[in-house]
Every structure is written in structure tokens, then in C-alpha cells.
């Protein structure tokens, strides 16, 4: 259900901003969507310039929800740091293996070369 749509003519384009209320079956709550669409006047197609989906949080439970979000973010930062460290160690190991392979061919006669 769109609550508000505003159109602007911008030279050869039309911009539409909108605000809508949604029933989210997957989340079981009402959601709010807002965004902007743009259309070149020579086209019948609209393109999404931006879209935002939000869920209203009652003030009485907002602090508990934001604390859960902070905990989630901190956990993900630790996971990302662990993943980055593992990638760095794997890269260093690959470099050592390549370096070892290069060193093992030094001083050996290679067929066809003097």
C-alpha cells in the first residue's frame, strides 16, 4: 500500500520518490519501504535508483534490539578477522612452497639449457 508518491520532471527524465507500508509474511510484521525510481522519458521502463526496507521497533524494546545488533556485529567482526588471518597464513604458505620449488631447481642441469 503506497502512502505517498511524488514525481519530478528532470529534463529528459522523470524521478519518482515513494513510501509504502508492507505486510511481511516472512517476518510476520509490518515493514516500511521507501525509495526512488527514475525513467528516461523516451522509455516506458522504470529503474530503481534507491530502495530502503525498514521494520518499526517500538521504543520499549529498542534498547534490547540494538544490543542484539551490537553483539551480532561484534561476532561478525571477530569472524572476519579470523577469516582474514587464515587467508594471510594460506598465502604465506603458498609463497613458501613456491620459493622452495624455485630453490630446489637451482644448480640442477635443465635439459636443453647450458
KOLVOGU-339764 format. One record per atom (N, C-alpha, C): residue number from 1; chain; atom name; x, y, z. Coordinates in steps of 0.1 Angstrom, whole numbers, plus 5000, padded with zeros to 4 digits. Layout:
<pts>
 num cadena atomo    u    v    w
 NUM      A    CA    X    Y    Z
...
</pts>
This chain:
<pts>
 num cadena atomo    u    v    w
   1      A     N 5009 4988 5000
   1      A    CA 5000 5000 5000
   1      A     C 5009 5012 5000
   2      A     N 5009 5019 4989
   2      A    CA 5017 5032 4988
   2      A     C 5010 5043 4996
   3      A     N 5018 5049 5004
   3      A    CA 5012 5061 5011
   3      A     C 5015 5074 5004
   4      A     N 5026 5074 4997
   4      A    CA 5030 5087 4991
   4      A     C 5038 5085 4979
   5      A     N 5035 5091 4968
   5      A    CA 5043 5091 4956
   5      A     C 5044 5105 4951
   6      A     N 5057 5109 4948
   6      A    CA 5059 5123 4943
   6      A     C 5067 5122 4930
   7      A     N 5063 5129 4920
   7      A    CA 5070 5128 4907
   7      A     C 5077 5142 4904
   8      A     N 5089 5141 4899
   8      A    CA 5096 5153 4895
   8      A     C 5101 5151 4880
   9      A     N 5099 5161 4872
   9      A    CA 5104 5161 4859
   9      A     C 5118 5168 4859
  10      A     N 5128 5160 4854
  10      A    CA 5142 5165 4854
  10      A     C 5147 5164 4840
  11      A     N 5144 5174 4832
  11      A    CA 5149 5175 4818
  11      A     C 5143 5163 4810
  12      A     N 5152 5153 4807
  12      A    CA 5147 5142 4798
  12      A     C 5143 5130 4807
  13      A     N 5143 5132 4820
  13      A    CA 5140 5121 4829
  13      A     C 5129 5124 4839
  14      A     N 5122 5114 4844
  14      A    CA 5112 5116 4855
  14      A     C 5117 5108 4867
  15      A     N 5117 5115 4879
  15      A    CA 5120 5108 4891
  15      A     C 5108 5107 4900
  16      A     N 5107 5095 4906
  16      A    CA 5095 5093 4915
  16      A     C 5101 5088 4928
  17      A     N 5097 5095 4939
  17      A    CA 5100 5090 4952
  17      A     C 5088 5084 4958
  18      A     N 5089 5074 4966
  18      A    CA 5077 5067 4972
  18      A     C 5080 5062 4986
  19      A     N 5069 5060 4993
  19      A    CA 5069 5055 5007
  19      A     C 5057 5045 5007
  20      A     N 5060 5033 5012
  20      A    CA 5049 5023 5012
  20      A     C 5050 5015 5025
  21      A     N 5038 5010 5029
  21      A    CA 5036 5001 5040
  21      A     C 5035 4987 5035
  22      A     N 5042 4977 5040
  22      A    CA 5042 4963 5035
  22      A     C 5038 4954 5047
  23      A     N 5031 4943 5043
  23      A    CA 5029 4932 5052
  23      A     C 5039 4922 5049
  24      A     N 5049 4919 5058
  24      A    CA 5059 4909 5055
  24      A     C 5056 4896 5061
  25      A     N 5052 4887 5052
  25      A    CA 5048 4873 5056
  25      A     C 5060 4866 5062
  26      A     N 5072 4868 5056
  26      A    CA 5084 4861 5061
  26      A     C 5088 4865 5074
  27      A     N 5086 4878 5078
  27      A    CA 5090 4883 5091
  27      A     C 5078 4884 5101
  28      A     N 5066 4884 5095
  28      A    CA 5054 4884 5104
  28      A     C 5051 4897 5110
  29      A     N 5057 4908 5105
  29      A    CA 5054 4921 5110
  29      A     C 5052 4931 5098
  30      A     N 5048 4943 5101
  30      A    CA 5047 4953 5091
  30      A     C 5061 4959 5088
  31      A     N 5063 4963 5076
  31      A    CA 5076 4969 5072
  31      A     C 5073 4981 5064
  32      A     N 5083 4989 5063
  32      A    CA 5082 5002 5055
  32      A     C 5092 5002 5044
  33      A     N 5088 5005 5032
  33      A    CA 5097 5006 5021
  33      A     C 5097 5020 5016
  34      A     N 5108 5025 5012
  34      A    CA 5109 5039 5006
  34      A     C 5120 5038 4996
  35      A     N 5119 5047 4986
  35      A    CA 5129 5047 4976
  35      A     C 5126 5057 4965
  36      A     N 5135 5056 4954
  36      A    CA 5134 5065 4943
  36      A     C 5135 5056 4930
  37      A     N 5127 5060 4920
  37      A    CA 5127 5054 4907
  37      A     C 5130 5065 4897
  38      A     N 5137 5061 4886
  38      A    CA 5140 5070 4875
  38      A     C 5136 5064 4862
  39      A     N 5131 5073 4853
  39      A    CA 5127 5068 4840
  39      A     C 5131 5079 4830
  40      A     N 5138 5074 4819
  40      A    CA 5141 5083 4808
  40      A     C 5127 5085 4801
  41      A     N 5124 5097 4797
  41      A    CA 5111 5100 4791
  41      A     C 5109 5092 4778
  42      A     N 5120 5088 4771
  42      A    CA 5118 5081 4759
  42      A     C 5116 5066 4761
  43      A     N 5116 5061 4774
  43      A    CA 5114 5047 4778
  43      A     C 5101 5046 4786
  44      A     N 5096 5033 4786
  44      A    CA 5084 5030 4794
  44      A     C 5089 5023 4807
  45      A     N 5102 5020 4808
  45      A    CA 5107 5013 4820
  45      A     C 5112 5022 4831
  46      A     N 5109 5018 4843
  46      A    CA 5114 5025 4855
  46      A     C 5126 5017 4860
  47      A     N 5136 5024 4865
  47      A    CA 5148 5018 4871
  47      A     C 5149 5022 4886
  48      A     N 5152 5013 4895
  48      A    CA 5154 5016 4909
  48      A     C 5167 5024 4911
  49      A     N 5166 5036 4916
  49      A    CA 5178 5044 4920
  49      A     C 5182 5041 4934
  50      A     N 5172 5039 4943
  50      A    CA 5175 5035 4957
  50      A     C 5162 5029 4963
  51      A     N 5164 5020 4973
  51      A    CA 5153 5014 4980
  51      A     C 5158 5010 4994
  52      A     N 5150 5013 5004
  52      A    CA 5153 5010 5018
  52      A     C 5141 5003 5024
  53      A     N 5144 4992 5031
  53      A    CA 5134 4985 5038
  53      A     C 5137 4986 5053
  54      A     N 5127 4989 5060
  54      A    CA 5129 4990 5075
  54      A     C 5117 4984 5082
  55      A     N 5120 4981 5095
  55      A    CA 5110 4975 5104
  55      A     C 5108 4984 5116
  56      A     N 5096 4988 5119
  56      A    CA 5095 4997 5130
  56      A     C 5097 4989 5143
  57      A     N 5105 4996 5152
  57      A    CA 5108 4989 5165
  57      A     C 5102 4998 5176
  58      A     N 5093 4993 5184
  58      A    CA 5087 5001 5195
  58      A     C 5098 5005 5205
  59      A     N 5097 5018 5210
  59      A    CA 5107 5023 5219
  59      A     C 5109 5014 5231
  60      A     N 5099 5008 5236
  60      A    CA 5100 4999 5248
  60      A     C 5110 4988 5246
  61      A     N 5112 4983 5234
  61      A    CA 5121 4972 5232
  61      A     C 5133 4976 5223
  62      A     N 5134 4988 5220
  62      A    CA 5145 4993 5211
  62      A     C 5159 4990 5217
  63      A     N 5161 4993 5229
  63      A    CA 5174 4991 5236
  63      A     C 5178 4976 5235
  64      A     N 5169 4967 5238
  64      A    CA 5173 4953 5237
  64      A     C 5176 4949 5223
  65      A     N 5169 4954 5213
  65      A    CA 5171 4951 5199
  65      A     C 5185 4956 5195
  66      A     N 5188 4968 5198
  66      A    CA 5201 4974 5194
  66      A     C 5213 4967 5201
  67      A     N 5211 4962 5213
  67      A    CA 5221 4954 5220
  67      A     C 5224 4941 5212
  68      A     N 5213 4935 5208
  68      A    CA 5215 4923 5200
  68      A     C 5222 4925 5187
  69      A     N 5219 4937 5181
  69      A    CA 5226 4940 5168
  69      A     C 5241 4943 5171
  70      A     N 5244 4949 5182
  70      A    CA 5258 4952 5185
  70      A     C 5265 4939 5187
  71      A     N 5259 4929 5195
  71      A    CA 5265 4916 5197
  71      A     C 5268 4909 5184
  72      A     N 5258 4909 5175
  72      A    CA 5259 4903 5162
  72      A     C 5270 4909 5154
  73      A     N 5271 4922 5154
  73      A    CA 5282 4929 5147
  73      A     C 5296 4926 5152
  74      A     N 5297 4925 5165
  74      A    CA 5310 4922 5171
  74      A     C 5314 4908 5168
  75      A     N 5305 4898 5168
  75      A    CA 5307 4885 5165
  75      A     C 5312 4884 5150
  76      A     N 5305 4891 5141
  76      A    CA 5309 4890 5127
  76      A     C 5323 4897 5125
  77      A     N 5326 4907 5133
  77      A    CA 5340 4913 5131
  77      A     C 5350 4903 5135
  78      A     N 5348 4896 5146
  78      A    CA 5357 4885 5150
  78      A     C 5359 4875 5139
  79      A     N 5347 4870 5134
  79      A    CA 5348 4860 5123
  79      A     C 5356 4865 5111
  80      A     N 5353 4878 5107
  80      A    CA 5360 4884 5096
  80      A     C 5375 4884 5098
  81      A     N 5379 4888 5111
  81      A    CA 5393 4889 5114
  81      A     C 5399 4875 5113
  82      A     N 5392 4865 5119
  82      A    CA 5397 4851 5118
  82      A     C 5399 4846 5104
  83      A     N 5389 4850 5095
  83      A    CA 5390 4846 5081
  83      A     C 5402 4853 5074
  84      A     N 5403 4866 5077
  84      A    CA 5414 4873 5071
  84      A     C 5428 4867 5075
  85      A     N 5429 4864 5088
  85      A    CA 5442 4858 5093
  85      A     C 5444 4844 5086
  86      A     N 5434 4836 5084
  86      A    CA 5436 4823 5078
  86      A     C 5440 4825 5063
  87      A     N 5434 4835 5056
  87      A    CA 5437 4837 5043
  87      A     C 5452 4842 5042
  88      A     N 5456 4850 5051
  88      A    CA 5470 4855 5051
  88      A     C 5480 4844 5053
  89      A     N 5477 4835 5063
  89      A    CA 5486 4824 5065
  89      A     C 5486 4814 5053
  90      A     N 5475 4812 5047
  90      A    CA 5475 4803 5035
  90      A     C 5483 4809 5024
  91      A     N 5482 4823 5022
  91      A    CA 5490 4829 5012
  91      A     C 5505 4828 5015
  92      A     N 5509 4831 5027
  92      A    CA 5523 4829 5031
  92      A     C 5528 4815 5029
  93      A     N 5520 4805 5032
  93      A    CA 5524 4791 5030
  93      A     C 5526 4788 5015
  94      A     N 5517 4794 5006
  94      A    CA 5518 4792 4992
  94      A     C 5531 4798 4987
  95      A     N 5534 4810 4992
  95      A    CA 5547 4817 4988
  95      A     C 5559 4809 4992
  96      A     N 5559 4803 5004
  96      A    CA 5570 4795 5009
  96      A     C 5571 4782 5000
  97      A     N 5560 4776 4997
  97      A    CA 5561 4764 4988
  97      A     C 5567 4768 4974
  98      A     N 5562 4779 4969
  98      A    CA 5568 4783 4956
  98      A     C 5582 4787 4957
  99      A     N 5586 4793 4968
  99      A    CA 5600 4797 4970
  99      A     C 5609 4784 4971
 100      A     N 5604 4774 4978
 100      A    CA 5611 4761 4980
 100      A     C 5612 4754 4966
 101      A     N 5602 4755 4958
 101      A    CA 5603 4749 4945
 101      A     C 5613 4755 4936
 102      A     N 5614 4769 4937
 102      A    CA 5624 4776 4929
 102      A     C 5638 4773 4934
 103      A     N 5640 4772 4947
 103      A    CA 5653 4769 4952
 103      A     C 5657 4755 4949
 104      A     N 5648 4746 4948
 104      A    CA 5651 4732 4946
 104      A     C 5656 4730 4931
 105      A     N 5653 4739 4922
 105      A    CA 5658 4737 4908
 105      A     C 5671 4745 4906
 106      A     N 5675 4753 4915
 106      A    CA 5688 4760 4914
 106      A     C 5699 4750 4914
 107      A     N 5709 4752 4905
 107      A    CA 5721 4743 4904
 107      A     C 5719 4730 4897
 108      A     N 5706 4727 4894
 108      A    CA 5704 4715 4886
 108      A     C 5704 4718 4871
 109      A     N 5709 4708 4864
 109      A    CA 5710 4709 4850
 109      A     C 5696 4707 4844
 110      A     N 5692 4717 4836
 110      A    CA 5679 4716 4830
 110      A     C 5681 4712 4815
 111      A     N 5675 4702 4811
 111      A    CA 5677 4696 4798
 111      A     C 5674 4707 4787
 112      A     N 5684 4708 4778
 112      A    CA 5683 4718 4767
 112      A     C 5689 4731 4770
 113      A     N 5694 4733 4782
 113      A    CA 5699 4746 4786
 113      A     C 5714 4744 4791
 114      A     N 5722 4754 4789
 114      A    CA 5736 4753 4794
 114      A     C 5737 4762 4806
</pts>
